[in-house]
Amino acid sequence: MSARVPAIHKEQHVNSSALIRDVVIGMSDGLTVPFALAAGLTGAVAESSIIVIAGLAEIAAGSIAMGLGGYLAGKTDQDYYLSERRREEKEVETVPEIEKEEVRDFFRSIGLSESTQEVATEEISRDKNQWVDFMMKFELGLEAPDPLRARKSALNIGISYAIGGLIPLFPYFLIPDSRRAIVYSIIAAAISLFVFGYFKSKSTGVPVISGALKIVLIGATAAASAFIIARLLQ
């Protein structure tokens, strides 16, 4: 009788990369802000050409501003990591026994015996870079950032914003009457927001349908508010 082969256990985890985060940041604002602007202008302007000009200007400014924000965030993360690493390197040089005790504390916290703690601590402290890497990861919870992360983030967020913003603006390119164009803009924006919300929810592990509908509701609320305010001001 053959031995029973145990079933392979597959763990389900959410895979969320830096690229996905950038696209979510850029696309979420890109789909809602220009859409709300176009809807608001439609409440006061009849000609689509004016809305197209204003929409393109907003998309350009928004892409640059969002990209710059992503760049500064990436640079801040990198500068903070390097600053903390320099501090750890100095402490390893000047107060090695205190740093060793912090390593022992970590191994103690995960249940290793005293003898194993000593062996592991001495092994790690043999190499300064390895020691600092260990302290950065397990004491401070910091991973070395990608040195190109800031530029990549700026590009990803800026492009995502522009793509998202052009979708609800596209009908205004084709239809001169803004009141007719907004109908198709609403349809395009609603579909795009739902699809975006679906994949955003899937990547973050939340219920996809409710997450997608929530994104659509946010975009619709922003656009309706802008439209109503423009009509009242007119």
BADRENNU-796903 format. One record per residue (C-alpha): chain; residue in three letters; residue number from 0; x, y, z. Coordinates in nm, 2 decimals. Example, Ala and Ser with C-alpha at 12.3 -4.5 7.8 and 13.67 -1.06 7.14 Angstrom:
<pts>
- A_ALA_0_1.23_-0.45_0.78
- A_SER_1_1.37_-0.11_0.71
</pts>
This chain:
<pts>
- A_MET_0_0.00_0.00_0.00
- A_SER_1_0.16_0.33_-0.11
- A_ALA_2_0.22_0.61_0.13
- A_ARG_3_-0.03_0.89_0.12
- A_VAL_4_0.12_1.21_-0.02
- A_PRO_5_0.02_1.51_0.18
- A_ALA_6_-0.16_1.78_0.00
- A_ILE_7_0.04_2.09_-0.09
- A_HIS_8_-0.06_2.38_0.12
- A_LYS_9_-0.08_2.71_-0.08
- A_GLU_10_-0.08_3.02_0.13
- A_GLN_11_-0.29_3.31_0.00
- A_HIS_12_-0.13_3.64_0.04
- A_VAL_13_-0.19_3.98_-0.11
- A_ASN_14_0.09_4.09_-0.34
- A_SER_15_0.11_4.47_-0.34
- A_SER_16_0.41_4.63_-0.50
- A_ALA_17_0.53_4.99_-0.51
- A_LEU_18_0.41_5.02_-0.87
- A_ILE_19_0.05_4.92_-0.77
- A_ARG_20_0.06_5.18_-0.49
- A_ASP_21_0.18_5.45_-0.73
- A_VAL_22_-0.09_5.36_-0.98
- A_VAL_23_-0.36_5.37_-0.71
- A_ILE_24_-0.25_5.71_-0.59
- A_GLY_25_-0.23_5.86_-0.94
- A_MET_26_-0.53_5.70_-1.09
- A_SER_27_-0.77_5.76_-0.80
- A_ASP_28_-0.71_6.14_-0.82
- A_GLY_29_-0.69_6.14_-1.19
- A_LEU_30_-1.03_5.98_-1.24
- A_THR_31_-1.20_6.20_-0.98
- A_VAL_32_-1.05_6.55_-0.98
- A_PRO_33_-1.06_6.63_-1.36
- A_PHE_34_-1.41_6.46_-1.38
- A_ALA_35_-1.54_6.68_-1.10
- A_LEU_36_-1.38_6.99_-1.27
- A_ALA_37_-1.54_6.90_-1.61
- A_ALA_38_-1.88_6.84_-1.44
- A_GLY_39_-1.86_7.16_-1.25
- A_LEU_40_-1.77_7.37_-1.56
- A_THR_41_-2.05_7.19_-1.75
- A_GLY_42_-2.29_7.34_-1.50
- A_ALA_43_-2.18_7.69_-1.60
- A_VAL_44_-2.04_7.66_-1.96
- A_ALA_45_-2.21_7.54_-2.27
- A_GLU_46_-1.91_7.50_-2.50
- A_SER_47_-1.70_7.18_-2.47
- A_SER_48_-1.39_7.36_-2.60
- A_ILE_49_-1.36_7.57_-2.29
- A_ILE_50_-1.39_7.26_-2.07
- A_VAL_51_-1.13_7.08_-2.28
- A_ILE_52_-0.88_7.36_-2.23
- A_ALA_53_-0.94_7.39_-1.86
- A_GLY_54_-0.94_7.01_-1.82
- A_LEU_55_-0.60_6.97_-2.00
- A_ALA_56_-0.45_7.25_-1.80
- A_GLU_57_-0.57_7.08_-1.48
- A_ILE_58_-0.44_6.74_-1.59
- A_ALA_59_-0.10_6.89_-1.67
- A_ALA_60_-0.08_7.07_-1.34
- A_GLY_61_-0.22_6.78_-1.14
- A_SER_62_0.03_6.53_-1.30
- A_ILE_63_0.32_6.75_-1.22
- A_ALA_64_0.20_6.82_-0.86
- A_MET_65_0.12_6.45_-0.79
- A_GLY_66_0.45_6.33_-0.95
- A_LEU_67_0.65_6.59_-0.75
- A_GLY_68_0.47_6.46_-0.43
- A_GLY_69_0.57_6.10_-0.52
- A_TYR_70_0.93_6.21_-0.58
- A_LEU_71_0.95_6.40_-0.25
- A_ALA_72_0.80_6.10_-0.06
- A_GLY_73_1.05_5.86_-0.22
- A_LYS_74_1.34_6.09_-0.14
- A_THR_75_1.22_6.14_0.22
- A_ASP_76_1.21_5.76_0.27
- A_GLN_77_1.56_5.72_0.13
- A_ASP_78_1.70_6.01_0.33
- A_TYR_79_1.54_5.88_0.65
- A_TYR_80_1.68_5.53_0.59
- A_LEU_81_2.03_5.66_0.53
- A_SER_82_2.01_5.88_0.84
- A_GLU_83_1.91_5.59_1.06
- A_ARG_84_2.17_5.36_0.91
- A_ARG_85_2.45_5.62_0.98
- A_ARG_86_2.32_5.63_1.34
- A_GLU_87_2.33_5.25_1.38
- A_GLU_88_2.68_5.24_1.23
- A_LYS_89_2.80_5.49_1.48
- A_GLU_90_2.64_5.30_1.77
- A_VAL_91_2.79_4.97_1.66
- A_GLU_92_3.13_5.14_1.67
- A_THR_93_3.09_5.34_1.99
- A_VAL_94_2.86_5.12_2.21
- A_PRO_95_2.89_4.77_2.07
- A_GLU_96_2.79_4.59_2.40
- A_ILE_97_2.46_4.79_2.41
- A_GLU_98_2.39_4.70_2.05
- A_LYS_99_2.48_4.33_2.12
- A_GLU_100_2.23_4.33_2.41
- A_GLU_101_1.96_4.46_2.17
- A_VAL_102_2.04_4.17_1.94
- A_ARG_103_2.00_3.93_2.23
- A_ASP_104_1.67_4.10_2.33
- A_PHE_105_1.54_4.02_1.98
- A_PHE_106_1.64_3.66_2.00
- A_ARG_107_1.51_3.63_2.35
- A_SER_108_1.17_3.77_2.23
- A_ILE_109_1.13_3.49_1.98
- A_GLY_110_1.20_3.23_2.24
- A_LEU_111_1.56_3.12_2.17
- A_SER_112_1.76_2.97_2.46
- A_GLU_113_2.04_3.17_2.62
- A_SER_114_2.31_2.96_2.46
- A_THR_115_2.16_3.00_2.12
- A_GLN_116_2.12_3.37_2.18
- A_GLU_117_2.49_3.41_2.25
- A_VAL_118_2.59_3.20_1.95
- A_ALA_119_2.36_3.39_1.72
- A_THR_120_2.46_3.73_1.86
- A_GLU_121_2.83_3.66_1.82
- A_GLU_122_2.79_3.53_1.47
- A_ILE_123_2.59_3.84_1.36
- A_SER_124_2.83_4.09_1.53
- A_ARG_125_3.13_3.94_1.35
- A_ASP_126_3.05_4.14_1.04
- A_LYS_127_2.97_4.51_1.08
- A_ASN_128_2.75_4.55_0.77
- A_GLN_129_2.56_4.23_0.85
- A_TRP_130_2.51_4.36_1.21
- A_VAL_131_2.39_4.70_1.09
- A_ASP_132_2.16_4.53_0.84
- A_PHE_133_2.01_4.32_1.12
- A_MET_134_1.95_4.62_1.34
- A_MET_135_1.79_4.82_1.06
- A_LYS_136_1.55_4.54_0.98
- A_PHE_137_1.46_4.39_1.31
- A_GLU_138_1.51_4.68_1.55
- A_LEU_139_1.38_4.96_1.34
- A_GLY_140_1.17_4.77_1.08
- A_LEU_141_1.34_4.94_0.79
- A_GLU_142_1.43_4.79_0.45
- A_ALA_143_1.68_4.95_0.22
- A_PRO_144_1.48_5.15_-0.04
- A_ASP_145_1.54_5.14_-0.41
- A_PRO_146_1.77_5.43_-0.50
- A_LEU_147_1.57_5.50_-0.81
- A_ARG_148_1.24_5.48_-0.62
- A_ALA_149_1.18_5.85_-0.61
- A_ARG_150_1.21_5.90_-0.98
- A_LYS_151_1.00_5.58_-1.06
- A_SER_152_0.73_5.70_-0.82
- A_ALA_153_0.71_6.04_-0.98
- A_LEU_154_0.68_5.89_-1.33
- A_ASN_155_0.43_5.63_-1.23
- A_ILE_156_0.20_5.86_-1.04
- A_GLY_157_0.22_6.14_-1.30
- A_ILE_158_0.14_5.91_-1.59
- A_SER_159_-0.14_5.74_-1.40
- A_TYR_160_-0.30_6.07_-1.31
- A_ALA_161_-0.29_6.19_-1.67
- A_ILE_162_-0.44_5.86_-1.80
- A_GLY_163_-0.71_5.88_-1.54
- A_GLY_164_-0.79_6.24_-1.61
- A_LEU_165_-0.82_6.20_-1.99
- A_ILE_166_-1.09_5.93_-1.97
- A_PRO_167_-1.38_6.15_-1.84
- A_LEU_168_-1.25_6.44_-2.05
- A_PHE_169_-1.25_6.25_-2.38
- A_PRO_170_-1.62_6.30_-2.47
- A_TYR_171_-1.57_6.67_-2.46
- A_PHE_172_-1.32_6.64_-2.75
- A_LEU_173_-1.58_6.48_-2.97
- A_ILE_174_-1.91_6.66_-2.87
- A_PRO_175_-1.93_7.04_-2.89
- A_ASP_176_-2.23_7.07_-2.66
- A_SER_177_-2.10_7.02_-2.30
- A_ARG_178_-2.45_6.92_-2.18
- A_ARG_179_-2.45_6.62_-2.42
- A_ALA_180_-2.08_6.55_-2.36
- A_ILE_181_-2.13_6.52_-1.98
- A_VAL_182_-2.36_6.22_-2.03
- A_TYR_183_-2.09_6.02_-2.20
- A_SER_184_-1.83_6.15_-1.96
- A_ILE_185_-2.04_6.02_-1.67
- A_ILE_186_-2.07_5.68_-1.83
- A_ALA_187_-1.70_5.66_-1.91
- A_ALA_188_-1.60_5.78_-1.57
- A_ALA_189_-1.84_5.54_-1.39
- A_ILE_190_-1.71_5.24_-1.59
- A_SER_191_-1.35_5.34_-1.53
- A_LEU_192_-1.40_5.41_-1.16
- A_PHE_193_-1.57_5.07_-1.12
- A_VAL_194_-1.29_4.88_-1.30
- A_PHE_195_-1.02_5.08_-1.11
- A_GLY_196_-1.20_5.01_-0.78
- A_TYR_197_-1.23_4.64_-0.87
- A_PHE_198_-0.86_4.59_-0.93
- A_LYS_199_-0.76_4.83_-0.64
- A_SER_200_-0.98_4.62_-0.40
- A_LYS_201_-0.84_4.30_-0.54
- A_SER_202_-0.48_4.41_-0.49
- A_THR_203_-0.55_4.52_-0.13
- A_GLY_204_-0.75_4.21_-0.04
- A_VAL_205_-1.09_4.39_0.04
- A_PRO_206_-1.42_4.27_-0.11
- A_VAL_207_-1.40_4.36_-0.48
- A_ILE_208_-1.76_4.46_-0.55
- A_SER_209_-1.82_4.67_-0.25
- A_GLY_210_-1.48_4.83_-0.29
- A_ALA_211_-1.55_4.91_-0.66
- A_LEU_212_-1.89_5.06_-0.58
- A_LYS_213_-1.73_5.27_-0.30
- A_ILE_214_-1.49_5.42_-0.55
- A_VAL_215_-1.77_5.50_-0.80
- A_LEU_216_-1.97_5.66_-0.52
- A_ILE_217_-1.68_5.89_-0.42
- A_GLY_218_-1.63_6.00_-0.78
- A_ALA_219_-2.00_6.06_-0.84
- A_THR_220_-2.03_6.26_-0.52
- A_ALA_221_-1.73_6.48_-0.61
- A_ALA_222_-1.87_6.54_-0.97
- A_ALA_223_-2.23_6.60_-0.85
- A_SER_224_-2.11_6.85_-0.58
- A_ALA_225_-1.90_7.04_-0.83
- A_PHE_226_-2.19_7.05_-1.08
- A_ILE_227_-2.44_7.18_-0.83
- A_ILE_228_-2.21_7.44_-0.69
- A_ALA_229_-2.14_7.57_-1.04
- A_ARG_230_-2.51_7.59_-1.12
- A_LEU_231_-2.58_7.78_-0.79
- A_LEU_232_-2.30_8.03_-0.85
- A_GLN_233_-2.42_8.08_-1.21
</pts>
